[in-house]
Amino acid sequence: MSTNSILWKKLRTMATLGVGGAVTFAGIGVWTGNDKFFETFIVPILNRADPEVTHRLAIGITKYHLTRAATSDNSTNLKTKIGELELSNPVGIAAGFDKSGECLSGLVRLGLGWVEVGSVTPLPQEGNPKPRVFRLPQDLAVINRYGFNNDGHEKVHSRILLFKQTNPEYPVGINLGANKDSPDRIGDYCKGVENFSDVADYFVINISSPNTPNLRDLQKSESLNNLLQRVLESRDKQEKKLPVFLKVAPDLTDAEINFICKAILSKNISKVDGLIISNTTVSRDLLKSPDNLRSEVGGLSGKPLGTMSTELIEKFYKQLKGEVKIIGVGGIWNGKDAYEKICAGANAVQIYTALTYRGPGIISKVKTELSSLLM
């Protein structure tokens, strides 16, 4: 064998070992859920990759249990109730991560108190054209304009039914959406209540996504009363009368907040069981990211949403006076962020975008820090 051949063989062996070592190194970091490792070594790679591809990768990793299960038990002071829902801890995952109920068992292993699936529409739909997801690492934020891409009621229902056979007590919420081209969007929400009542633990009426044309208009007119009345009528016809939550946008004016509070506090059949505050924002105030990212159309989530959603929780809580339960969402990166939302009036919180920047280990971090703050 020539000297060049021997040298080439050694180089190939070294390269193989190097790549194998790097993959192993990365795998160990993801498996252990070390958030510092994730932030230092994984995030720089993700920032260069297609965000939608990495989202699908995260679904696959979670689905096939390629992360280590959370080892810390939930502290007793984290146990809470939202109406009739009993939660082992107040930290759940927001809708949008597992849109079609593909990785429920994997999410349970991460130590979440509950999971929210969706948004789910009656018929499967592809959503908006790609690219439709953009990472803003300078702001620890994401802009998405997915447009309710999901597998539809039938397929999602079958997955949740299968999950519930082995996890009957684990709370699963269904975030309901309307098909983009539906002639009766309110009817789509009613179909969701009818189709999922046997497997869900609560419903969310999502009328606050900025990525379906004119959907947010349902928050601002008499259509809201009609929507809530029809949905609650459908709920009351079911064998299980499950809680119904309304998810609102963070970009509401004071007048719109007053209108929503009046509607959901009414003594007729439009009174919901709770609010989820909040969805993504269309605001781009105070962002550090370059203009080509700031100008992307869609809903902004992540760190910049934190203060905005917390202030909105406080406004709603003052008007509702605790009569309606609140789940706080937006910009939660640690236990202090969660605690601030609870102090503002939230009964529980949800995270999502922080997972893309800190990895699954952030769930245990938030719970541990929150438990200390609640003592």
C-alpha positions, 0 to 999 in steps of 0.5 A: 500500500502506498504512503498516500493510501495509508495517509488517506485511510488514516484521515478517513478514520480520524474524520469518522471518529471525529464526526462520531464523537461529535454526534455522541457528544451532542446526543449525550447533551440532548439526552441529559437535558442540560440546558447550558449544554443545549444553549452553548452547543446545540442552539448555534447549530439550530440558528443555522438550520431551517426552523421548521425542519428543527421543529419536526426533528424535535417532534421526532426526538420527543416521540421516540423518547430520545431525551432522558425522562425528568428525574425530579419529583414534583414538589407538593407546593406545585400541585394546583387545580384549574377548576376541576383539572388537577395538575401535578405542577402548573407548567404545561406546554402551549399549543403549537409544539405538538399540533397533531398529538404525535408525541404525547407520551414523550412530553409526559416524560419531560415533567410537564403538568399537562399538554395542550395539542393543536390547533386542530381543525376539522379537516387536515390542512397544510397551512401557509406556504413555506418558509413560515418559521423564523428564529430571531436569536438576538431577541430569543424569539420566533416568528411563525405564520404556520396557519393551523397546519395539522392532521385534522380531527380524525387522525388527531383523535385516534392518537389521543385515544391511544394515549389515554388508554395508557395515561387516563389521568394525564390532562390533555387540552385540545386547542381548536381552530377553524379551517381557513376556507370554512364557510362556518368557522364557528361551526368548526369549533363546535365540531371540535367539541363534539369530536373530542369530548370523549378524550379531552380534559379541556378545550381552548377556543383559539380565535387569536392566531394572527395567521388565519385571515380575519380570525382575530375579528371574532374577539372584537365584535358581537361575533364573540357572543355568538361564538361562545354561545354556540360552542358552550351549547355544543359542550353542554350536549355532550356526556362530559361537560368539559371546561372551555378556555378562550385564548386571546391576543396580546395586542388588545386595546383596553376597550377590547379587554372590557368587551371580552370581560363583559362577554365572558362574565355574562350570566347567560351561556357565553361564560367560559371557564378560563382564559389563556393569555396570550397568543403571539403578537404582531408587534415588533417593538424594541426588537434587536434583530435585523430588518429582514427578520423583523419584517417577516409577517406572522406572530412573534413569540419568545422573550419579548412577549414576556412583559406584554403578556404579564401586563395583560394578565394583570389587566384581565385579572383586575376586571375578572376578580378571580371569577375566571381562571387564567393560564399565562403564556409568553416569554417564560424563561425561568421560575421568576418569569412564571412566578411573575405571571402567577403574581399577576393573576395566572393560576398556571403557565405554559412554555414553548419558545424557551424550549427551542433556545434552552432545550427540554431541561428548562422544564425542570429548571422552571419548576425547581425555581418556581417551587422555591419562590412559592415557599 
